[in-house]
């Protein structure tokens, strides 16, 4: 990094920005195999929070690779850089007082730890989509497992590339056993219990 680059502190703090939104900034990091329900649950939670008047932003793995990370492939090195960039972008969003939801396979423990370390204690919420591989493969919404089994996709997580399961995630969800509503309610309860969201702004007539 150049010695000429200096961090500029803003007069409006992240706490100021969050206070008018009736929430505390945080990052919900959805991790799990392809087909485990990351995007589905993240989208459903995003809608539920938006309808309650909260300020959120959803970062989805495929969408980010269409723009910010379009130069990255799926080698181990590129996956590390993919997650590093997402972590930095997520931090910028939380600095604006927003609740960020990210849906990325993020298979490596070290990468998820790198992102966690960017945030103050309690602001990184690891949501492990603990859905069995067989269920994910049976769903195969994008036909990726079939291609991976046929050798048409290399370095596919869960097939010929490892997934390192979180040992102590803040929230663990199994969409083979839980409905979308069950998962969303569990996550909202977690946010309320940890005071990351407060009484709905809409409920206050705001």
ChimeraX attribute file (.defattr): number of C-alpha atoms within 10 A of each C-alpha:
attribute: neighborCount
match mode: 1-to-1
recipient: residues
	/A:1	4
	/A:2	5
	/A:3	5
	/A:4	5
	/A:5	7
	/A:6	7
	/A:7	5
	/A:8	6
	/A:9	7
	/A:10	7
	/A:11	7
	/A:12	9
	/A:13	13
	/A:14	18
	/A:15	16
	/A:16	13
	/A:17	18
	/A:18	19
	/A:19	13
	/A:20	11
	/A:21	20
	/A:22	18
	/A:23	24
	/A:24	22
	/A:25	27
	/A:26	27
	/A:27	27
	/A:28	22
	/A:29	29
	/A:30	26
	/A:31	28
	/A:32	29
	/A:33	24
	/A:34	24
	/A:35	26
	/A:36	28
	/A:37	24
	/A:38	28
	/A:39	22
	/A:40	14
	/A:41	24
	/A:42	26
	/A:43	20
	/A:44	15
	/A:45	22
	/A:46	21
	/A:47	16
	/A:48	16
	/A:49	18
	/A:50	13
	/A:51	12
	/A:52	14
	/A:53	17
	/A:54	20
	/A:55	18
	/A:56	20
	/A:57	17
	/A:58	20
	/A:59	19
	/A:60	18
	/A:61	19
	/A:62	13
	/A:63	12
	/A:64	15
	/A:65	14
	/A:66	10
	/A:67	9
	/A:68	13
	/A:69	18
	/A:70	12
	/A:71	10
	/A:72	14
	/A:73	13
	/A:74	14
	/A:75	13
	/A:76	13
	/A:77	10
	/A:78	14
	/A:79	17
	/A:80	19
	/A:81	16
	/A:82	24
	/A:83	22
	/A:84	16
	/A:85	15
	/A:86	20
	/A:87	23
	/A:88	13
	/A:89	15
	/A:90	26
	/A:91	21
	/A:92	14
	/A:93	19
	/A:94	23
	/A:95	18
	/A:96	16
	/A:97	25
	/A:98	24
	/A:99	27
	/A:100	24
	/A:101	26
	/A:102	24
	/A:103	23
	/A:104	22
	/A:105	22
	/A:106	23
	/A:107	23
	/A:108	18
	/A:109	13
	/A:110	12
	/A:111	18
	/A:112	20
	/A:113	12
	/A:114	14
	/A:115	20
	/A:116	19
	/A:117	12
	/A:118	14
	/A:119	17
	/A:120	9
	/A:121	10
	/A:122	13
	/A:123	18
	/A:124	22
	/A:125	20
	/A:126	21
	/A:127	25
	/A:128	24
	/A:129	27
	/A:130	20
	/A:131	22
	/A:132	15
	/A:133	16
	/A:134	12
	/A:135	13
	/A:136	20
	/A:137	18
	/A:138	12
	/A:139	14
	/A:140	15
	/A:141	11
	/A:142	10
	/A:143	12
	/A:144	16
	/A:145	23
	/A:146	14
	/A:147	13
	/A:148	17
	/A:149	13
	/A:150	10
	/A:151	13
	/A:152	11
	/A:153	15
	/A:154	15
	/A:155	14
	/A:156	21
	/A:157	19
	/A:158	18
	/A:159	15
	/A:160	13
	/A:161	13
	/A:162	12
	/A:163	18
	/A:164	14
	/A:165	17
	/A:166	19
	/A:167	8
	/A:168	10
	/A:169	15
	/A:170	16
	/A:171	18
	/A:172	18
	/A:173	25
	/A:174	15
	/A:175	21
	/A:176	15
	/A:177	10
	/A:178	12
	/A:179	13
	/A:180	16
	/A:181	13
	/A:182	13
	/A:183	23
	/A:184	22
	/A:185	14
	/A:186	14
	/A:187	22
	/A:188	16
	/A:189	13
	/A:190	16
	/A:191	18
	/A:192	13
	/A:193	11
	/A:194	13
	/A:195	12
	/A:196	17
	/A:197	22
	/A:198	15
	/A:199	13
	/A:200	17
	/A:201	16
	/A:202	11
	/A:203	9
	/A:204	7
	/A:205	6
	/A:206	7
